[in-house]
Amino acid sequence: MVRLLGNNLASKKKIYIALTAIYGIGISKSFKILKAVNIDPNTRVFNLTENNISALRDYLETSEYKFEGDLKRLISLDIKRLIDINSFRGRRHLKGLPVRGQRTRTNSRTSRQLGLFIRKK
């Protein structure tokens, strides 16, 4: 089992899919990362050599992208900034309502439930 940035990657999956287990990496970004490190995206995780794993780990730690805790911290600071300046989007975040213009008369049940859970904390 390969461990990158605090996440265990599933051994049987292809590496481009397994990288998406890391917060902040989607399929397109995983293809870019693998191209930069010269690893075939269709190889399985258990077929990776130690050199491949170390090159991938070094690239992820030194790349310009943000992952995991850093990315979560940046997102929370952005939301906090919106709340502090009392913008419309910040007030919607604070109330737990949809932020991006969705209708609330009928279809915002999930957003309201998630917001209620967050506000109680």
FENHU-V341032 format. One record per residue. PHI is phi as a letter, one per 40 degrees, with the letter a starting at -180 (NA if undefined). OMEGA is omega in radians with two decimals (NA if undefined). Layout:
BEGIN
PHI/OMEGA ; PHI/OMEGA
END
This chain:
BEGIN
NA/-3.10 ; c/3.14 ; b/3.12 ; b/3.09 ; f/3.10 ; g/3.14 ; b/3.03 ; c/3.11 ; c/-3.14 ; c/-3.01 ; c/-3.02 ; c/-3.09 ; c/3.02 ; c/-2.98 ; c/-3.12 ; c/3.06 ; c/-3.09 ; c/3.13 ; c/-3.13 ; c/3.05 ; c/3.11 ; c/-3.11 ; c/3.13 ; h/3.11 ; b/3.01 ; b/-3.09 ; c/-3.10 ; c/3.13 ; c/3.11 ; c/3.06 ; c/3.12 ; c/-3.14 ; c/-3.12 ; c/3.09 ; c/3.13 ; c/-3.10 ; c/-3.13 ; g/3.04 ; b/3.11 ; c/-3.09 ; c/-3.07 ; c/3.08 ; c/3.10 ; c/-3.07 ; c/-3.11 ; c/3.09 ; c/3.14 ; c/3.09 ; c/3.11 ; c/3.11 ; c/3.11 ; c/-3.11 ; c/-3.13 ; c/3.11 ; c/3.12 ; c/3.13 ; c/3.13 ; c/-3.13 ; c/-3.13 ; c/-3.11 ; c/-3.07 ; b/-3.07 ; c/-3.13 ; c/3.13 ; c/3.07 ; b/-3.13 ; b/2.97 ; f/-3.00 ; c/3.14 ; c/-3.13 ; c/3.11 ; c/3.12 ; c/3.12 ; c/3.14 ; c/-3.13 ; c/3.09 ; c/3.09 ; c/3.12 ; c/3.11 ; c/3.11 ; c/3.11 ; c/3.13 ; c/-3.10 ; c/-3.13 ; c/3.05 ; g/3.10 ; c/3.14 ; c/3.14 ; c/3.12 ; c/3.10 ; c/3.10 ; c/3.07 ; c/-3.10 ; c/3.13 ; c/-3.12 ; g/3.13 ; b/3.10 ; c/-3.00 ; c/-2.93 ; b/2.97 ; g/3.12 ; c/3.14 ; c/-3.12 ; b/-3.11 ; c/3.14 ; b/-2.82 ; b/-3.11 ; b/-3.05 ; c/-3.11 ; c/-3.13 ; c/-3.13 ; c/3.13 ; c/3.12 ; c/3.13 ; c/3.11 ; c/3.13 ; c/-3.12 ; c/-3.13 ; c/-3.14 ; c/3.12 ; c/NA
END
